[in-house]
Amino acid sequence: MPRDHGSRLEHVGLLGTKWMMTGPVYAKALEKRGLKLSIPDGSSQSMQYSKR
């Protein structure tokens, strides 16, 4: 994960596999850096995979 080089990021969005978006790994890593995490809601996640 890139380090924050003086930017004022407070909130990030995450797209990826369902496990990646809902699992604890990224949420914990971002929380340690003081960042809020947003992921698509359940219906949007389903739509992402149905378009393949």
N, C-alpha and C positions, 0 to 999 in steps of 0.2 A: 504494500500500500504506500502511495507517495506520502512523503512528509509534508507538513504544512510549513511553507517557507514565508511566513509573515502574512499570508492571506487571511482574510476574515471569514472564511467558510464557517457556517454554523449548521447547515442542513444539506444532506446529500441524498440523491435518489439512487436506488440499486435495482438493476435488471439482471436477470440470469435464470438459472434453474430454480425450481420451486424450493429445493433444499437450500440453495445459496441465499435466496431472498428471505426465507423464514427460519433458517437455522440460526444457532447462537454465535457462530464464528464472526461474521461481519458486524453484527449488532454489538457484540462485546468490544471488538477492536475500535469501532467508531465511537462508542460510548467513552472508552478510555481517553480518546482524543477530544472529548467534549462536543461531538457532532451528533446531531439528530438524524435519524434514518427514516426515509420514506420508501415504501415499496408499493407496487400496484395492488389494488384490492383483488379479492378472489376472482371476480368475474373477468377482470382485465388480465389476470395471470392466465386464466383458461383460454382467453382469446389469443394471447401471445402464442400459445402452443398449437392452437387449432389452425393457424395460418401457415403452418409448415407444409 
